[in-house]
């Protein structure tokens, strides 16, 4: 497993911008900071894990596709939390489940490679 520096930095930048975007889209001050932290962390794990790490010589495309699918799911969760009535617990639980499922499936795929 090797880190691809440029894709990892680009992915980290995209994660930071996505987190800031959800921060700026929220009206509540309490919600803003939580959304910034959780969204940035979620997107950082999903994007760097999918695009910034080379797991093996072959088979990285499976993990990249998985990363894209889970990133779309994270975007949906964040948009729903932004547009609807915000509650801390469901947002944290949904984001946590997305990240933990991604890590578990990615680990299984990486071991199979």
N, C-alpha and C positions, 0 to 999 in steps of 0.2 A: 504494500500500500504506500503510495507516494502522494504528496500534496502538489497539485499543479498551481503554481503561485499566481499567475495572472488570472485564470478563471476563478480562483478562490477569492482574490481581491475584488474582482468585478461582482461576484456573487455577494460578498459582504457589503459592497456599496449598494447593490440593489436592495438587499435586506434592510439596510439603514434607511434608504429612501422610502421603502414601503412602510416601514414602521413610522416614519415621520408623516407620511401621507395619512395614515389612520389616526395619528395624533392630531393632525390639523383638521381632520374631518369631524372630530367630536366636539360637542359643546360643553360638556361637563368637565370641570377641572380635575376631579378625582378620576374620571374615566380616561382622560387624556394620557396621564402618566402610566397608568396600568396598560393601556392599549399600546403605547409606545414600547414599553419593555417587553410585553408578551409577543407582540407582532414582530418586533425586530428579532427577538430570540428564536421564534418559530421559523421565520423566513431564513435566518442565518443557518440554522441547522439543516433545513430542507435544501437550500440552494448550494451551500458549500458541500454538503454531503453528496449531492447529485452531480455537481459540475466541477467542484474544486479538488476532488480526490480521485486518484486513479487506483482502482482496487486490484486489477489484474491486467495482463496483456490483452485479454479478450473478455467480452461479456459486460463491459461497463455500460453498454446501451440499456440494459435492463434496469440498472439502478438509476440512470438518467431519466428514463420514462417514468419510473416509480416516483422520482423526485418531482417531476412535472405534475403528475396526478395528485400527489399530496400537497403540492404548492397551490394547485387550483382549489382543493378542499379547504386549505387554510385561508385563501382569499375569500371564499364563500362564507366561512365562519366569521371572518373579520368584517365583511360587508354587512352581514346580518346583525352582528353586534353593534355596528355603527348606525344602522338605519332603524332598528327596532329598539324597544325599551331595554336598556342595558342592565344586566345583572352580573355581578362579579363571578359567582360560582359556576354557572353554566359556561361562561366564556373561557375561564381557566381550565375547566374540565375538558371541554371540546378541543381546545388548543393542545392540552397535554396528551389527550388520547391520540390526536393526529401525529404528534411528534414521537410518542412512544411506539405506536404502530410502525411508523416509518423506520425508526431505529431498529426495531425487531426484524422487520422484513428485509431491510438492507443488510443486516448482520447475517441473516440466513443466506441471502444471495451471495454475499462476499465469501462466506465459508464454502459455498458450493463451487465458486470459481477457483 
